[in-house]
Amino acid sequence: MNLSYLNTSDKQLNALSSLQDSEGAAVRKEIKRRHSIGYWDGSLKTNTTGVAELGEIRIIATPVAMPTTRKVEKKMTGRGR
């Protein structure tokens, strides 16, 4: 276990996780370890300044008769195998 990543923030680890060498593998392992124990330092938190207003949405649907295949029609009437 590489102890050098214990004091780094989640934001720094996220930036280093895209490396394709042994250091990147160690960083991804540390991220996985932190996720499994539920540790979160808050450095990756996204800041939202406003609340989106919810508007009224209406969905209008009309019933459509889907075409059935001949085999299904036979089974429905009892003439199929």
N, C-alpha and C positions, 0 to 999 in steps of 0.2 A: 504494500500500500504506500502510495506516495503522499507523504505528509505535507508537502509544500503547497498543496491546493486547499488545505483546510482553512486558511486565513483569507482566501480570495473570495470576492463577492460573486454572486450568481451572474451578474452582468459581465464580469471579466471571464468567467468560465464559459458563458454562452459565446463570447467572441472567440475564444480559443478552441471551441468544440469542433470547428470545421477543419482543423489541421488533420492531415492525412499521414501522421507518423505516430511514434510511440507516445509522444507528449499529448497528442490529440486523443489517443485511446485512453490515457490516464485521466484526462479531463472529462471525457464522456463517462468513464467509470465513476468518477466523483459526483457527476451530475445525477447518475442513476442511484448512487448511494444516498445522496441528499433527498432525492425523491422518495426512496423507499422508507426513510425514517421520518419524512414529513418536515424537513428543515426548509425554511424559506426566509431569506433576509430582506426581501422587499425591493431589491435593486432592479428587478425586472418588471416592477409594477408599471402599468400604463396609466398615465395621468389623463383623466377625462375632465374637461372643463365645463361642459354643458350636458344637459339631459335632453335627449332627443324627444321631441313631442310626438305623441301618438295620435295619428289621425284615424278617421273612420274609414274602413275598407269594406267594400261590398263585393262579394263574389256572386256572379249570376251564372248559373249553369242550366243548361237545357238537357233533358234526358235524350239519349241517343240510343237507338236499337243497334247493337253490334251484330254484324252478320255472323252466322254460325256455319260451320262446315257441314257438309252432307252427312259425314260420319256421326257427328254429334246429334244431328237431327234424327237419325235412325235410332240412336241409343235412347233419345228422349221419348220416342214413340214406342219403343220396345221391339223394333224390328232388327236391331243389330245383334251382334254376338255377345 
